[in-house]
Amino acid sequence: MKGQEAEDRALAFLLAQGHALLARNYRIPGGEIDLVTDQEGVIVFSEVRQRRSARYGGAAESVTPRKLALMQRAALAYLLREWGRDDLPCRLQVVSIEGEAHSGTLSVLPVE
C-alpha cells in the first residue's frame, strides 16, 4: 500500500505525543482522512504526506486546496457519523515527511 510506511511513522509520532488512535484511513465517497486521533479531548484529523525529493515541491506543498476541502468534508462526516454532532473540538493538520519515510524530517503543520 502506497504511503503505508509514512503513515506508520506519523502514527507512531502522534502516539508518542499523547494522541490516541480513533480511526485510520477513514473514507467517504470522494474523501479520506489518513489518521483520526484524540489529543486531550480534541479530535485531530491528519493528512500524511511524504516526498523523497523536493524536485516537484515538498510534501506539505502537495496538499492542494481541493484536498483540504475534501478533508474538511470527510472530517465533518466523521463527526456526524461517529459522534452524532459537528460541534466537538477538532483540528486539521498535515504531517509531512521530507525524505525517506523511515528517516526523513517529520513536521506537523496546522491547517488554518
KOLGU-4560 file (N, C-alpha, C; in nm, 3 decimals, padded with zeros to 5 digits):
<recs>
<n_xx: 00.085 n_yy: -00.118 n_zz: 00.000 ca_xx: 00.000 ca_yy: 00.000 ca_zz: 00.000 c_xx: 00.089 c_yy: 00.124 c_zz: 00.000 mol: A seq: 1 type: MET>
<n_xx: 00.065 n_yy: 00.211 n_zz: -00.095 ca_xx: 00.144 ca_yy: 00.332 ca_zz: -00.109 c_xx: 00.124 c_yy: 00.422 c_zz: 00.013 mol: A seq: 2 type: LYS>
<n_xx: 00.233 n_yy: 00.469 n_zz: 00.070 ca_xx: 00.226 ca_yy: 00.559 ca_zz: 00.183 c_xx: 00.212 c_yy: 00.491 c_zz: 00.318 mol: A seq: 3 type: GLY>
<n_xx: 00.203 n_yy: 00.359 n_zz: 00.320 ca_xx: 00.183 ca_yy: 00.287 ca_zz: 00.446 c_xx: 00.296 c_yy: 00.314 c_zz: 00.546 mol: A seq: 4 type: GLN>
<n_xx: 00.420 n_yy: 00.311 n_zz: 00.498 ca_xx: 00.534 ca_yy: 00.332 ca_zz: 00.588 c_xx: 00.532 c_yy: 00.473 c_zz: 00.646 mol: A seq: 5 type: GLU>
<n_xx: 00.498 n_yy: 00.571 n_zz: 00.563 ca_xx: 00.489 ca_yy: 00.710 ca_zz: 00.611 c_xx: 00.376 c_yy: 00.724 c_zz: 00.714 mol: A seq: 6 type: ALA>
<n_xx: 00.262 n_yy: 00.661 n_zz: 00.686 ca_xx: 00.150 ca_yy: 00.667 ca_zz: 00.781 c_xx: 00.187 c_yy: 00.598 c_zz: 00.913 mol: A seq: 7 type: GLU>
<n_xx: 00.257 n_yy: 00.486 n_zz: 00.905 ca_xx: 00.300 ca_yy: 00.416 ca_zz: 01.026 c_xx: 00.390 c_yy: 00.505 c_zz: 01.111 mol: A seq: 8 type: ASP>
<n_xx: 00.484 n_yy: 00.573 n_zz: 01.045 ca_xx: 00.575 ca_yy: 00.661 ca_zz: 01.119 c_xx: 00.501 c_yy: 00.779 c_zz: 01.178 mol: A seq: 9 type: ARG>
<n_xx: 00.410 n_yy: 00.839 n_zz: 01.101 ca_xx: 00.332 ca_yy: 00.952 ca_zz: 01.151 c_xx: 00.248 c_yy: 00.910 c_zz: 01.271 mol: A seq: 10 type: ALA>
<n_xx: 00.186 n_yy: 00.793 n_zz: 01.263 ca_xx: 00.105 ca_yy: 00.744 ca_zz: 01.374 c_xx: 00.191 c_yy: 00.722 c_zz: 01.498 mol: A seq: 11 type: LEU>
<n_xx: 00.306 n_yy: 00.660 n_zz: 01.483 ca_xx: 00.396 ca_yy: 00.638 ca_zz: 01.597 c_xx: 00.436 c_yy: 00.772 c_zz: 01.661 mol: A seq: 12 type: ALA>
<n_xx: 00.462 n_yy: 00.871 n_zz: 01.578 ca_xx: 00.498 ca_yy: 01.003 ca_zz: 01.628 c_xx: 00.382 c_yy: 01.063 c_zz: 01.708 mol: A seq: 13 type: PHE>
<n_xx: 00.262 n_yy: 01.059 n_zz: 01.651 ca_xx: 00.145 ca_yy: 01.116 ca_zz: 01.720 c_xx: 00.116 c_yy: 01.044 c_zz: 01.850 mol: A seq: 14 type: LEU>
<n_xx: 00.126 n_yy: 00.912 n_zz: 01.849 ca_xx: 00.103 ca_yy: 00.835 ca_zz: 01.973 c_xx: 00.203 c_yy: 00.874 c_zz: 02.080 mol: A seq: 15 type: LEU>
<n_xx: 00.328 n_yy: 00.897 n_zz: 02.041 ca_xx: 00.432 ca_yy: 00.939 ca_zz: 02.136 c_xx: 00.404 c_yy: 01.080 c_zz: 02.190 mol: A seq: 16 type: ALA>
<n_xx: 00.326 n_yy: 01.159 n_zz: 02.116 ca_xx: 00.289 ca_yy: 01.294 ca_zz: 02.159 c_xx: 00.161 c_yy: 01.295 c_zz: 02.243 mol: A seq: 17 type: GLN>
<n_xx: 00.108 n_yy: 01.177 n_zz: 02.276 ca_xx: -00.009 ca_yy: 01.168 ca_zz: 02.362 c_xx: -00.141 c_yy: 01.151 c_zz: 02.290 mol: A seq: 18 type: GLY>
<n_xx: -00.139 n_yy: 01.131 n_zz: 02.160 ca_xx: -00.263 ca_yy: 01.106 ca_zz: 02.086 c_xx: -00.310 c_yy: 00.962 c_zz: 02.107 mol: A seq: 19 type: HIS>
<n_xx: -00.439 n_yy: 00.941 n_zz: 02.093 ca_xx: -00.498 ca_yy: 00.807 ca_zz: 02.093 c_xx: -00.563 c_yy: 00.787 c_zz: 01.957 mol: A seq: 20 type: ALA>
<n_xx: -00.537 n_yy: 00.675 n_zz: 01.893 ca_xx: -00.592 ca_yy: 00.648 ca_zz: 01.760 c_xx: -00.741 c_yy: 00.620 c_zz: 01.768 mol: A seq: 21 type: LEU>
<n_xx: -00.819 n_yy: 00.690 n_zz: 01.686 ca_xx: -00.963 ca_yy: 00.668 ca_zz: 01.675 c_xx: -00.997 c_yy: 00.595 c_zz: 01.545 mol: A seq: 22 type: LEU>
<n_xx: -00.930 n_yy: 00.633 n_zz: 01.435 ca_xx: -00.957 ca_yy: 00.571 ca_zz: 01.305 c_xx: -00.836 c_yy: 00.590 c_zz: 01.215 mol: A seq: 23 type: ALA>
<n_xx: -00.824 n_yy: 00.497 n_zz: 01.122 ca_xx: -00.716 ca_yy: 00.506 ca_zz: 01.023 c_xx: -00.778 c_yy: 00.488 c_zz: 00.884 mol: A seq: 24 type: ARG>
<n_xx: -00.738 n_yy: 00.572 n_zz: 00.791 ca_xx: -00.790 ca_yy: 00.569 ca_zz: 00.653 c_xx: -00.943 c_yy: 00.575 c_zz: 00.652 mol: A seq: 25 type: ASN>
<n_xx: -00.997 n_yy: 00.674 n_zz: 00.720 ca_xx: -01.142 ca_yy: 00.694 ca_zz: 00.724 c_xx: -01.186 c_yy: 00.746 c_zz: 00.589 mol: A seq: 26 type: TYR>
<n_xx: -01.277 n_yy: 00.674 n_zz: 00.525 ca_xx: -01.318 ca_yy: 00.708 ca_zz: 00.388 c_xx: -01.467 c_yy: 00.738 c_zz: 00.379 mol: A seq: 27 type: ARG>
<n_xx: -01.495 n_yy: 00.836 n_zz: 00.294 ca_xx: -01.631 ca_yy: 00.863 ca_zz: 00.249 c_xx: -01.621 c_yy: 00.876 c_zz: 00.098 mol: A seq: 28 type: ILE>
<n_xx: -01.731 n_yy: 00.870 n_zz: 00.025 ca_xx: -01.722 ca_yy: 00.891 ca_zz: -00.120 c_xx: -01.658 c_yy: 01.027 c_zz: -00.150 mol: A seq: 29 type: PRO>
<n_xx: -01.547 n_yy: 01.025 n_zz: -00.219 ca_xx: -01.480 ca_yy: 01.149 ca_zz: -00.257 c_xx: -01.383 c_yy: 01.205 c_zz: -00.156 mol: A seq: 30 type: GLY>
<n_xx: -01.360 n_yy: 01.138 n_zz: -00.045 ca_xx: -01.267 ca_yy: 01.193 ca_zz: 00.053 c_xx: -01.212 c_yy: 01.088 c_zz: 00.147 mol: A seq: 31 type: GLY>
<n_xx: -01.097 n_yy: 01.118 n_zz: 00.205 ca_xx: -01.033 ca_yy: 01.027 ca_zz: 00.300 c_xx: -00.949 c_yy: 01.108 c_zz: 00.398 mol: A seq: 32 type: GLU>
<n_xx: -00.941 n_yy: 01.057 n_zz: 00.519 ca_xx: -00.850 ca_yy: 01.113 ca_zz: 00.620 c_xx: -00.759 c_yy: 00.999 c_zz: 00.663 mol: A seq: 33 type: ILE>
<n_xx: -00.629 n_yy: 01.024 n_zz: 00.658 ca_xx: -00.532 ca_yy: 00.919 ca_zz: 00.688 c_xx: -00.540 c_yy: 00.874 c_zz: 00.834 mol: A seq: 34 type: ASP>
<n_xx: -00.538 n_yy: 00.970 n_zz: 00.926 ca_xx: -00.538 ca_yy: 00.937 ca_zz: 01.069 c_xx: -00.637 c_yy: 01.026 c_zz: 01.144 mol: A seq: 35 type: LEU>
<n_xx: -00.716 n_yy: 00.966 n_zz: 01.229 ca_xx: -00.804 ca_yy: 01.041 ca_zz: 01.320 c_xx: -00.761 c_yy: 01.002 c_zz: 01.460 mol: A seq: 36 type: VAL>
<n_xx: -00.721 n_yy: 01.102 n_zz: 01.538 ca_xx: -00.673 ca_yy: 01.076 ca_zz: 01.673 c_xx: -00.742 c_yy: 01.170 c_zz: 01.771 mol: A seq: 37 type: THR>
<n_xx: -00.726 n_yy: 01.138 n_zz: 01.898 ca_xx: -00.776 ca_yy: 01.223 ca_zz: 02.005 c_xx: -00.655 c_yy: 01.268 c_zz: 02.087 mol: A seq: 38 type: ASP>
<n_xx: -00.643 n_yy: 01.398 n_zz: 02.104 ca_xx: -00.537 ca_yy: 01.452 ca_zz: 02.189 c_xx: -00.601 c_yy: 01.540 c_zz: 02.294 mol: A seq: 39 type: GLN>
<n_xx: -00.610 n_yy: 01.487 n_zz: 02.413 ca_xx: -00.666 ca_yy: 01.559 ca_zz: 02.528 c_xx: -00.803 c_yy: 01.619 c_zz: 02.498 mol: A seq: 40 type: GLU>
<n_xx: -00.891 n_yy: 01.538 n_zz: 02.438 ca_xx: -01.027 ca_yy: 01.581 ca_zz: 02.412 c_xx: -01.048 c_yy: 01.657 c_zz: 02.282 mol: A seq: 41 type: GLY>
<n_xx: -00.944 n_yy: 01.674 n_zz: 02.205 ca_xx: -00.955 ca_yy: 01.739 ca_zz: 02.074 c_xx: -00.938 c_yy: 01.632 c_zz: 01.967 mol: A seq: 42 type: VAL>
<n_xx: -01.032 n_yy: 01.623 n_zz: 01.875 ca_xx: -01.021 ca_yy: 01.527 ca_zz: 01.766 c_xx: -00.932 c_yy: 01.588 c_zz: 01.659 mol: A seq: 43 type: ILE>
<n_xx: -00.828 n_yy: 01.514 n_zz: 01.620 ca_xx: -00.729 ca_yy: 01.563 ca_zz: 01.525 c_xx: -00.736 c_yy: 01.480 c_zz: 01.398 mol: A seq: 44 type: VAL>
<n_xx: -00.758 n_yy: 01.549 n_zz: 01.286 ca_xx: -00.765 ca_yy: 01.485 ca_zz: 01.155 c_xx: -00.633 c_yy: 01.513 c_zz: 01.084 mol: A seq: 45 type: PHE>
<n_xx: -00.558 n_yy: 01.409 n_zz: 01.051 ca_xx: -00.425 ca_yy: 01.426 ca_zz: 00.993 c_xx: -00.416 c_yy: 01.369 c_zz: 00.852 mol: A seq: 46 type: SER>
<n_xx: -00.363 n_yy: 01.449 n_zz: 00.762 ca_xx: -00.326 ca_yy: 01.406 ca_zz: 00.627 c_xx: -00.176 c_yy: 01.382 c_zz: 00.631 mol: A seq: 47 type: GLU>
<n_xx: -00.131 n_yy: 01.264 n_zz: 00.589 ca_xx: 00.011 ca_yy: 01.231 ca_zz: 00.590 c_xx: 00.064 c_yy: 01.241 c_zz: 00.448 mol: A seq: 48 type: VAL>
<n_xx: 00.171 n_yy: 01.318 n_zz: 00.431 ca_xx: 00.235 ca_yy: 01.333 ca_zz: 00.300 c_xx: 00.384 c_yy: 01.313 c_zz: 00.314 mol: A seq: 49 type: ARG>
<n_xx: 00.439 n_yy: 01.238 n_zz: 00.219 ca_xx: 00.582 ca_yy: 01.211 ca_zz: 00.219 c_xx: 00.637 c_yy: 01.229 c_zz: 00.079 mol: A seq: 50 type: GLN>
<n_xx: 00.751 n_yy: 01.295 n_zz: 00.071 ca_xx: 00.822 ca_yy: 01.312 ca_zz: -00.057 c_xx: 00.967 c_yy: 01.277 c_zz: -00.035 mol: A seq: 51 type: ARG>
<n_xx: 01.018 n_yy: 01.188 n_zz: -00.119 ca_xx: 01.160 ca_yy: 01.151 ca_zz: -00.111 c_xx: 01.250 c_yy: 01.264 c_zz: -00.159 mol: A seq: 52 type: ARG>
<n_xx: 01.197 n_yy: 01.344 n_zz: -00.252 ca_xx: 01.275 ca_yy: 01.452 ca_zz: -00.312 c_xx: 01.189 c_yy: 01.576 c_zz: -00.323 mol: A seq: 53 type: SER>
<n_xx: 01.252 n_yy: 01.693 n_zz: -00.315 ca_xx: 01.179 ca_yy: 01.818 ca_zz: -00.329 c_xx: 01.176 c_yy: 01.865 c_zz: -00.474 mol: A seq: 54 type: ALA>
<n_xx: 01.212 n_yy: 01.777 n_zz: -00.565 ca_xx: 01.218 ca_yy: 01.812 ca_zz: -00.707 c_xx: 01.087 c_yy: 01.874 c_zz: -00.756 mol: A seq: 55 type: ARG>
<n_xx: 00.976 n_yy: 01.822 n_zz: -00.714 ca_xx: 00.845 ca_yy: 01.872 ca_zz: -00.756 c_xx: 00.772 c_yy: 01.943 c_zz: -00.642 mol: A seq: 56 type: TYR>
<n_xx: 00.846 n_yy: 01.993 n_zz: -00.545 ca_xx: 00.787 ca_yy: 02.060 ca_zz: -00.430 c_xx: 00.789 c_yy: 01.968 c_zz: -00.309 mol: A seq: 57 type: GLY>
<n_xx: 00.776 n_yy: 02.027 n_zz: -00.193 ca_xx: 00.779 ca_yy: 01.950 ca_zz: -00.069 c_xx: 00.650 c_yy: 01.875 c_zz: -00.043 mol: A seq: 58 type: GLY>
<n_xx: 00.655 n_yy: 01.792 n_zz: 00.059 ca_xx: 00.540 ca_yy: 01.710 ca_zz: 00.095 c_xx: 00.417 c_yy: 01.794 c_zz: 00.130 mol: A seq: 59 type: ALA>
<n_xx: 00.436 n_yy: 01.896 n_zz: 00.213 ca_xx: 00.323 ca_yy: 01.980 ca_zz: 00.253 c_xx: 00.265 c_yy: 02.057 c_zz: 00.134 mol: A seq: 60 type: ALA>
<n_xx: 00.350 n_yy: 02.094 n_zz: 00.040 ca_xx: 00.304 ca_yy: 02.167 ca_zz: -00.078 c_xx: 00.215 c_yy: 02.083 c_zz: -00.168 mol: A seq: 61 type: GLU>
<n_xx: 00.223 n_yy: 01.951 n_zz: -00.152 ca_xx: 00.142 ca_yy: 01.863 ca_zz: -00.235 c_xx: -00.004 c_yy: 01.857 c_zz: -00.191 mol: A seq: 62 type: SER>
<n_xx: -00.036 n_yy: 01.918 n_zz: -00.078 ca_xx: -00.175 ca_yy: 01.922 ca_zz: -00.030 c_xx: -00.243 c_yy: 02.042 c_zz: -00.095 mol: A seq: 63 type: VAL>
<n_xx: -00.329 n_yy: 02.014 n_zz: -00.188 ca_xx: -00.396 ca_yy: 02.118 ca_zz: -00.266 c_xx: -00.519 c_yy: 02.172 c_zz: -00.193 mol: A seq: 64 type: THR>
<n_xx: -00.567 n_yy: 02.289 n_zz: -00.234 ca_xx: -00.692 ca_yy: 02.339 ca_zz: -00.176 c_xx: -00.808 c_yy: 02.240 c_zz: -00.194 mol: A seq: 65 type: PRO>
<n_xx: -00.810 n_yy: 02.170 n_zz: -00.306 ca_xx: -00.914 ca_yy: 02.069 ca_zz: -00.328 c_xx: -00.903 c_yy: 01.957 c_zz: -00.225 mol: A seq: 66 type: ARG>
<n_xx: -00.780 n_yy: 01.911 n_zz: -00.198 ca_xx: -00.760 ca_yy: 01.805 ca_zz: -00.099 c_xx: -00.804 c_yy: 01.853 c_zz: 00.039 mol: A seq: 67 type: LYS>
<n_xx: -00.774 n_yy: 01.978 n_zz: 00.072 ca_xx: -00.815 ca_yy: 02.032 ca_zz: 00.202 c_xx: -00.968 c_yy: 02.038 c_zz: 00.212 mol: A seq: 68 type: LEU>
<n_xx: -01.035 n_yy: 02.075 n_zz: 00.104 ca_xx: -01.182 ca_yy: 02.080 ca_zz: 00.105 c_xx: -01.240 c_yy: 01.940 c_zz: 00.124 mol: A seq: 69 type: ALA>
<n_xx: -01.181 n_yy: 01.842 n_zz: 00.056 ca_xx: -01.228 ca_yy: 01.703 ca_zz: 00.072 c_xx: -01.201 c_yy: 01.652 c_zz: 00.213 mol: A seq: 70 type: LEU>
<n_xx: -01.088 n_yy: 01.693 n_zz: 00.268 ca_xx: -01.053 ca_yy: 01.653 ca_zz: 00.405 c_xx: -01.153 c_yy: 01.713 c_zz: 00.505 mol: A seq: 71 type: MET>
<n_xx: -01.189 n_yy: 01.839 n_zz: 00.486 ca_xx: -01.287 ca_yy: 01.903 ca_zz: 00.573 c_xx: -01.422 c_yy: 01.832 c_zz: 00.563 mol: A seq: 72 type: GLN>
<n_xx: -01.460 n_yy: 01.797 n_zz: 00.443 ca_xx: -01.586 ca_yy: 01.725 ca_zz: 00.421 c_xx: -01.585 c_yy: 01.589 c_zz: 00.492 mol: A seq: 73 type: ARG>
<n_xx: -01.474 n_yy: 01.517 n_zz: 00.480 ca_xx: -01.462 ca_yy: 01.386 ca_zz: 00.546 c_xx: -01.461 c_yy: 01.402 c_zz: 00.698 mol: A seq: 74 type: ALA>
<n_xx: -01.397 n_yy: 01.507 n_zz: 00.747 ca_xx: -01.394 ca_yy: 01.531 ca_zz: 00.892 c_xx: -01.535 c_yy: 01.558 c_zz: 00.945 mol: A seq: 75 type: ALA>
<n_xx: -01.611 n_yy: 01.638 n_zz: 00.873 ca_xx: -01.749 ca_yy: 01.666 ca_zz: 00.914 c_xx: -01.832 c_yy: 01.538 c_zz: 00.913 mol: A seq: 76 type: LEU>
<n_xx: -01.815 n_yy: 01.457 n_zz: 00.809 ca_xx: -01.886 ca_yy: 01.329 ca_zz: 00.802 c_xx: -01.849 c_yy: 01.240 c_zz: 00.919 mol: A seq: 77 type: ALA>
<n_xx: -01.720 n_yy: 01.236 n_zz: 00.953 ca_xx: -01.676 ca_yy: 01.154 ca_zz: 01.067 c_xx: -01.744 c_yy: 01.201 c_zz: 01.195 mol: A seq: 78 type: TYR>
<n_xx: -01.742 n_yy: 01.330 n_zz: 01.220 ca_xx: -01.803 ca_yy: 01.382 ca_zz: 01.343 c_xx: -01.951 c_yy: 01.347 c_zz: 01.351 mol: A seq: 79 type: LEU>
<n_xx: -02.021 n_yy: 01.364 n_zz: 01.241 ca_xx: -02.165 ca_yy: 01.337 ca_zz: 01.241 c_xx: -02.196 c_yy: 01.188 c_zz: 01.253 mol: A seq: 80 type: LEU>
<n_xx: -02.122 n_yy: 01.105 n_zz: 01.180 ca_xx: -02.149 ca_yy: 00.961 ca_zz: 01.181 c_xx: -02.104 c_yy: 00.893 c_zz: 01.310 mol: A seq: 81 type: ARG>
<n_xx: -01.986 n_yy: 00.930 n_zz: 01.357 ca_xx: -01.929 ca_yy: 00.860 ca_zz: 01.473 c_xx: -01.970 c_yy: 00.920 c_zz: 01.607 mol: A seq: 82 type: GLU>
<n_xx: -01.997 n_yy: 01.051 n_zz: 01.609 ca_xx: -02.027 ca_yy: 01.118 ca_zz: 01.735 c_xx: -02.167 c_yy: 01.179 c_zz: 01.738 mol: A seq: 83 type: TRP>
<n_xx: -02.232 n_yy: 01.186 n_zz: 01.621 ca_xx: -02.368 ca_yy: 01.238 ca_zz: 01.614 c_xx: -02.378 c_yy: 01.389 c_zz: 01.630 mol: A seq: 84 type: GLY>
<n_xx: -02.266 n_yy: 01.459 n_zz: 01.614 ca_xx: -02.267 ca_yy: 01.604 ca_zz: 01.625 c_xx: -02.145 c_yy: 01.662 c_zz: 01.554 mol: A seq: 85 type: ARG>
<n_xx: -02.154 n_yy: 01.790 n_zz: 01.522 ca_xx: -02.045 ca_yy: 01.852 ca_zz: 01.449 c_xx: -01.980 c_yy: 01.969 c_zz: 01.523 mol: A seq: 86 type: ASP>
<n_xx: -02.007 n_yy: 01.980 n_zz: 01.653 ca_xx: -01.955 ca_yy: 02.093 ca_zz: 01.729 c_xx: -01.847 c_yy: 02.053 c_zz: 01.830 mol: A seq: 87 type: ASP>
<n_xx: -01.786 n_yy: 01.938 n_zz: 01.810 ca_xx: -01.680 ca_yy: 01.893 ca_zz: 01.900 c_xx: -01.549 c_yy: 01.966 c_zz: 01.869 mol: A seq: 88 type: LEU>
<n_xx: -01.464 n_yy: 01.985 n_zz: 01.970 ca_xx: -01.335 ca_yy: 02.048 ca_zz: 01.943 c_xx: -01.253 c_yy: 01.958 c_zz: 01.850 mol: A seq: 89 type: PRO>
<n_xx: -01.204 n_yy: 02.017 n_zz: 01.741 ca_xx: -01.126 ca_yy: 01.940 ca_zz: 01.646 c_xx: -01.033 c_yy: 02.031 c_zz: 01.570 mol: A seq: 90 type: CYS>
<n_xx: -00.938 n_yy: 01.970 n_zz: 01.499 ca_xx: -00.848 ca_yy: 02.046 ca_zz: 01.413 c_xx: -00.798 c_yy: 01.958 c_zz: 01.302 mol: A seq: 91 type: ARG>
<n_xx: -00.756 n_yy: 02.022 n_zz: 01.193 ca_xx: -00.695 ca_yy: 01.954 ca_zz: 01.079 c_xx: -00.547 c_yy: 01.985 c_zz: 01.079 mol: A seq: 92 type: LEU>
<n_xx: -00.467 n_yy: 01.887 n_zz: 01.036 ca_xx: -00.324 ca_yy: 01.910 ca_zz: 01.025 c_xx: -00.266 c_yy: 01.823 c_zz: 00.915 mol: A seq: 93 type: GLN>
<n_xx: -00.148 n_yy: 01.863 n_zz: 00.870 ca_xx: -00.073 ca_yy: 01.784 ca_zz: 00.773 c_xx: 00.053 c_yy: 01.737 c_zz: 00.842 mol: A seq: 94 type: VAL>
<n_xx: 00.079 n_yy: 01.608 n_zz: 00.835 ca_xx: 00.205 ca_yy: 01.552 ca_zz: 00.885 c_xx: 00.289 c_yy: 01.527 c_zz: 00.760 mol: A seq: 95 type: VAL>
<n_xx: 00.397 n_yy: 01.603 n_zz: 00.747 ca_xx: 00.481 ca_yy: 01.589 ca_zz: 00.628 c_xx: 00.613 c_yy: 01.522 c_zz: 00.663 mol: A seq: 96 type: SER>
<n_xx: 00.661 n_yy: 01.442 n_zz: 00.571 ca_xx: 00.791 ca_yy: 01.377 ca_zz: 00.585 c_xx: 00.871 c_yy: 01.407 c_zz: 00.459 mol: A seq: 97 type: ILE>
<n_xx: 00.981 n_yy: 01.477 n_zz: 00.479 ca_xx: 01.070 ca_yy: 01.512 ca_zz: 00.368 c_xx: 01.186 c_yy: 01.412 c_zz: 00.369 mol: A seq: 98 type: GLU>
<n_xx: 01.197 n_yy: 01.332 n_zz: 00.264 ca_xx: 01.299 ca_yy: 01.229 ca_zz: 00.258 c_xx: 01.235 c_yy: 01.092 c_zz: 00.271 mol: A seq: 99 type: GLY>
<n_xx: 01.316 n_yy: 00.995 n_zz: 00.306 ca_xx: 01.266 ca_yy: 00.858 ca_zz: 00.322 c_xx: 01.164 c_yy: 00.852 c_zz: 00.436 mol: A seq: 100 type: GLU>
<n_xx: 01.064 n_yy: 00.767 n_zz: 00.420 ca_xx: 00.956 ca_yy: 00.758 ca_zz: 00.519 c_xx: 01.007 c_yy: 00.725 c_zz: 00.658 mol: A seq: 101 type: ALA>
<n_xx: 01.106 n_yy: 00.638 n_zz: 00.668 ca_xx: 01.153 ca_yy: 00.594 ca_zz: 00.799 c_xx: 01.257 c_yy: 00.686 c_zz: 00.862 mol: A seq: 102 type: HIS>
<n_xx: 01.317 n_yy: 00.776 n_zz: 00.783 ca_xx: 01.425 ca_yy: 00.858 ca_zz: 00.838 c_xx: 01.420 c_yy: 01.005 c_zz: 00.801 mol: A seq: 103 type: SER>
<n_xx: 01.326 n_yy: 01.046 n_zz: 00.718 ca_xx: 01.319 ca_yy: 01.185 ca_zz: 00.674 c_xx: 01.273 c_yy: 01.277 c_zz: 00.785 mol: A seq: 104 type: GLY>
<n_xx: 01.278 n_yy: 01.406 n_zz: 00.757 ca_xx: 01.238 ca_yy: 01.509 ca_zz: 00.853 c_xx: 01.085 c_yy: 01.514 c_zz: 00.861 mol: A seq: 105 type: THR>
<n_xx: 01.033 n_yy: 01.495 n_zz: 00.982 ca_xx: 00.889 ca_yy: 01.493 ca_zz: 01.004 c_xx: 00.847 c_yy: 01.629 c_zz: 01.063 mol: A seq: 106 type: LEU>
<n_xx: 00.741 n_yy: 01.686 n_zz: 01.007 ca_xx: 00.686 ca_yy: 01.813 ca_zz: 01.056 c_xx: 00.534 c_yy: 01.801 c_zz: 01.067 mol: A seq: 107 type: SER>
<n_xx: 00.479 n_yy: 01.870 n_zz: 01.164 ca_xx: 00.333 ca_yy: 01.877 ca_zz: 01.179 c_xx: 00.293 c_yy: 02.022 c_zz: 01.153 mol: A seq: 108 type: VAL>
<n_xx: 00.206 n_yy: 02.039 n_zz: 01.054 ca_xx: 00.163 ca_yy: 02.173 ca_zz: 01.014 c_xx: 00.013 c_yy: 02.187 c_zz: 01.033 mol: A seq: 109 type: LEU>
<n_xx: -00.031 n_yy: 02.284 n_zz: 01.114 ca_xx: -00.175 ca_yy: 02.303 ca_zz: 01.131 c_xx: -00.237 c_yy: 02.357 c_zz: 01.003 mol: A seq: 110 type: PRO>
<n_xx: -00.361 n_yy: 02.320 n_zz: 00.979 ca_xx: -00.436 ca_yy: 02.374 ca_zz: 00.866 c_xx: -00.527 c_yy: 02.482 c_zz: 00.921 mol: A seq: 111 type: VAL>
<n_xx: -00.512 n_yy: 02.600 n_zz: 00.871 ca_xx: -00.593 ca_yy: 02.715 ca_zz: 00.918 c_xx: -00.724 c_yy: 02.723 c_zz: 00.847 mol: A seq: 112 type: GLU>
</recs>
